[in-house]
């Protein structure tokens, strides 16, 4: 048999549940298959309104705020994960994929003990009961994408079962919201992890190849503070040199 020792083993994406106080992993969930596609959306947190306040526009925003941001963009992820017990015949699965599904479902469920504690407080006449706090959840997609997230969507499509009606194959639609420093309190471990995630984006952006005005059909006029105009099809940009 030919062996290819020089071929790197592909890494898996997954979810890590972290103790926010100690920073230690409580549970590591490795996705059986990496999703084929990822859908990501970023919504800028603009300081101004949706339009301008001049006579030519219909919006009610402040012109002075047009280029200002209130904080990091709100980022969401969506993907489909697959779980298939028939692809792992060497692993005993008396319960099918129930354990894997339950592990993911418990990321959006409080534990029975947490519910009992909240009920006990309400029975003792507690005026205000804080919502149940869940552990810090990280989503990892390689070493360059490790970010704190909240699961916003978890849909499960079970498509095959064993003789005891245990599910043995399922696809899961997972939606995530990246938690930023605007979502977490100052000093929270998740806020620090988000800052590290954002710093990684900055490093990657700095490594990108820079374009040129010539490639856009534009030319630079050197120094100045105005915008050049002409009668031809070219556009001249001027700025502070």
C-alpha positions as CSV (number, residue, x, y, z in Angstrom):
1,X,0.0,0.0,0.0
2,X,1.3,3.4,-0.9
3,X,1.5,5.9,2.0
4,X,1.6,9.6,1.5
5,X,3.2,10.8,4.7
6,X,3.8,14.3,3.4
7,X,0.1,15.0,2.8
8,X,-1.2,17.0,5.8
9,X,-4.2,15.7,7.6
10,X,-7.1,18.1,7.2
11,X,-8.3,19.7,10.4
12,X,-11.9,19.9,11.5
13,X,-14.1,22.8,12.4
14,X,-15.9,22.7,15.7
15,X,-17.2,24.2,18.8
16,X,-15.4,24.7,22.2
17,X,-17.4,25.3,25.4
18,X,-15.1,27.3,27.7
19,X,-15.4,28.2,31.4
20,X,-15.4,32.0,31.2
21,X,-13.7,32.4,34.6
22,X,-10.9,29.9,34.3
23,X,-10.6,29.8,30.5
24,X,-10.4,26.0,30.5
25,X,-12.3,24.0,27.8
26,X,-15.3,22.2,29.3
27,X,-16.3,20.4,26.1
28,X,-14.9,20.1,22.6
29,X,-17.3,19.3,19.8
30,X,-15.5,18.3,16.5
31,X,-17.8,18.3,13.5
32,X,-17.7,15.0,11.7
33,X,-17.5,16.6,8.3
34,X,-16.5,20.2,7.5
35,X,-19.4,22.1,5.9
36,X,-19.1,22.5,2.1
37,X,-20.2,26.1,2.3
38,X,-20.4,29.0,4.8
39,X,-22.7,31.9,4.6
40,X,-21.4,35.0,6.4
41,X,-23.0,38.4,6.9
42,X,-21.5,41.6,8.3
43,X,-23.7,44.6,9.2
44,X,-21.8,47.8,10.0
45,X,-22.9,49.6,13.2
46,X,-23.1,53.1,11.7
47,X,-23.4,56.0,14.0
48,X,-25.7,58.1,11.7
49,X,-29.1,57.3,10.2
50,X,-29.8,55.7,6.9
51,X,-29.8,58.9,4.9
52,X,-28.4,62.5,4.9
53,X,-30.0,65.7,6.3
54,X,-29.4,67.8,3.2
55,X,-31.9,69.2,0.8
56,X,-31.1,66.5,-1.8
57,X,-31.8,63.5,0.3
58,X,-34.8,62.0,2.0
59,X,-33.0,60.5,5.0
60,X,-32.8,62.0,8.5
61,X,-29.2,61.1,9.3
62,X,-26.5,63.5,10.5
63,X,-23.9,64.3,7.8
64,X,-21.2,64.5,10.4
65,X,-21.8,60.9,11.4
66,X,-21.9,59.4,7.9
67,X,-18.4,57.8,8.2
68,X,-18.5,57.0,11.9
69,X,-19.0,53.6,13.5
70,X,-20.5,52.9,16.9
71,X,-18.6,49.7,17.3
72,X,-17.7,46.4,15.5
73,X,-19.8,45.1,12.8
74,X,-22.5,42.5,13.7
75,X,-21.4,39.3,12.1
76,X,-23.5,36.1,11.6
77,X,-22.6,32.7,10.2
78,X,-24.8,30.0,8.7
79,X,-23.8,26.5,7.6
80,X,-25.1,23.0,7.4
81,X,-23.4,20.2,9.4
82,X,-23.7,16.5,8.7
83,X,-23.7,13.6,11.2
84,X,-23.6,10.1,9.9
85,X,-23.1,7.0,12.1
86,X,-22.8,4.7,9.0
87,X,-19.5,6.5,8.2
88,X,-18.0,5.3,11.5
89,X,-18.7,1.6,11.6
90,X,-15.6,1.1,13.9
91,X,-17.3,3.3,16.6
92,X,-20.0,1.6,18.7
93,X,-23.3,3.6,18.4
94,X,-26.0,1.8,20.5
95,X,-27.9,5.1,20.7
96,X,-27.3,6.1,17.1
97,X,-26.4,9.7,16.9
98,X,-28.6,10.7,19.8
99,X,-25.5,11.7,21.9
100,X,-24.1,14.0,19.2
101,X,-27.5,15.7,18.7
102,X,-28.1,16.1,22.4
103,X,-24.7,17.7,22.9
104,X,-25.5,20.3,20.3
105,X,-29.0,20.8,21.6
106,X,-27.7,21.4,25.2
107,X,-25.8,24.4,23.9
108,X,-29.1,26.2,23.7
109,X,-30.8,24.6,26.7
110,X,-30.4,25.3,30.4
111,X,-29.6,22.3,32.5
112,X,-32.2,20.7,34.8
113,X,-30.2,21.9,37.8
114,X,-30.3,25.5,36.6
115,X,-34.0,25.3,36.1
116,X,-34.5,23.8,39.6
117,X,-32.4,26.6,41.1
118,X,-34.4,29.3,39.3
119,X,-37.6,27.7,40.4
120,X,-36.4,27.5,44.0
121,X,-35.6,31.2,44.0
122,X,-39.0,32.1,42.6
123,X,-40.7,30.0,45.3
124,X,-38.7,31.8,48.0
125,X,-40.2,35.1,46.7
126,X,-37.2,36.5,44.9
127,X,-38.3,39.7,43.3
128,X,-35.9,39.5,40.4
129,X,-34.3,36.4,39.0
130,X,-31.4,36.8,36.6
131,X,-31.6,34.9,33.3
132,X,-29.7,31.7,33.2
133,X,-26.1,32.3,32.0
134,X,-24.7,29.8,29.6
135,X,-21.0,28.9,29.2
136,X,-18.8,30.8,26.8
137,X,-19.0,29.1,23.3
138,X,-16.3,29.4,20.7
139,X,-16.6,28.5,17.0
140,X,-13.4,27.4,15.3
141,X,-12.7,27.3,11.6
142,X,-9.0,26.7,11.4
143,X,-6.4,28.6,13.5
144,X,-7.2,31.9,11.9
145,X,-10.9,31.9,12.8
146,X,-11.6,31.4,16.5
147,X,-14.4,33.6,17.8
148,X,-16.9,33.8,20.7
149,X,-20.4,33.1,19.4
150,X,-24.0,32.6,20.5
151,X,-26.1,29.9,18.7
152,X,-29.1,31.7,17.2
153,X,-30.5,28.8,15.1
154,X,-30.4,25.0,15.3
155,X,-32.6,23.1,12.9
156,X,-32.3,19.3,12.7
157,X,-33.3,17.1,9.8
158,X,-33.1,13.4,10.7
159,X,-33.0,11.3,7.6
160,X,-32.2,7.7,8.6
161,X,-32.9,5.5,11.7
162,X,-31.8,2.1,13.0
163,X,-34.2,-0.7,14.0
164,X,-34.8,0.9,17.4
165,X,-35.6,4.3,15.8
166,X,-32.4,5.9,16.9
167,X,-31.4,8.5,14.3
168,X,-28.2,7.5,12.5
169,X,-28.0,10.3,9.9
170,X,-28.9,14.0,10.2
171,X,-28.2,17.4,8.7
172,X,-28.2,20.4,11.0
173,X,-28.7,24.0,10.0
174,X,-26.6,26.1,12.4
175,X,-26.8,29.8,12.8
176,X,-24.2,31.8,14.8
177,X,-23.8,35.4,16.0
178,X,-20.3,36.5,16.7
179,X,-20.2,38.1,20.1
180,X,-18.2,41.4,20.1
181,X,-17.1,43.8,22.7
182,X,-20.4,45.5,22.2
183,X,-22.2,42.3,23.4
184,X,-20.0,41.3,26.3
185,X,-19.0,43.2,29.5
186,X,-15.5,44.8,29.8
187,X,-13.0,42.3,31.1
188,X,-15.0,39.2,30.0
189,X,-12.8,36.5,28.5
190,X,-15.1,36.4,25.4
191,X,-14.4,40.1,24.8
192,X,-10.6,39.4,24.9
193,X,-11.1,36.5,22.5
194,X,-13.1,38.7,20.1
195,X,-10.3,41.4,20.2
196,X,-7.8,38.6,19.2
197,X,-10.1,37.5,16.4
198,X,-10.4,41.1,15.1
199,X,-6.6,41.6,15.4
200,X,-6.2,38.5,13.2
201,X,-8.4,40.1,10.6
202,X,-6.2,43.2,10.7
203,X,-3.1,41.1,10.1
204,X,-4.7,39.3,7.2
205,X,-5.9,42.6,5.6
206,X,-2.3,44.0,5.9
207,X,-1.0,41.0,4.0
208,X,-3.3,41.5,1.1
209,X,-1.8,42.7,-2.2
210,X,-2.5,46.4,-2.6
211,X,-4.2,47.6,-5.8
212,X,-3.4,50.7,-7.8
213,X,-5.4,53.6,-9.1
214,X,-4.2,52.8,-12.6
215,X,-6.0,49.4,-12.4
216,X,-9.2,51.3,-11.8
217,X,-8.7,53.7,-14.7
218,X,-7.9,56.6,-12.2
219,X,-4.9,58.8,-11.9
220,X,-3.5,60.8,-9.0
221,X,-2.9,64.5,-9.3
222,X,-0.4,64.7,-6.5
223,X,-1.2,67.3,-3.9
224,X,-4.3,69.3,-3.3
225,X,-7.5,69.1,-1.4
226,X,-10.1,69.1,-4.2
227,X,-11.5,66.7,-6.7
228,X,-10.4,67.0,-10.3
229,X,-12.9,67.1,-13.1
230,X,-12.5,66.9,-16.9
231,X,-14.3,66.4,-20.1
232,X,-12.9,63.0,-20.9
233,X,-13.8,59.5,-19.5
234,X,-10.9,59.5,-17.0
235,X,-11.2,60.7,-13.4
236,X,-8.4,62.4,-11.5
237,X,-8.2,62.0,-7.8
238,X,-6.4,64.6,-5.8
239,X,-5.6,64.6,-2.1
240,X,-3.1,65.6,0.4
241,X,0.3,64.4,-0.8
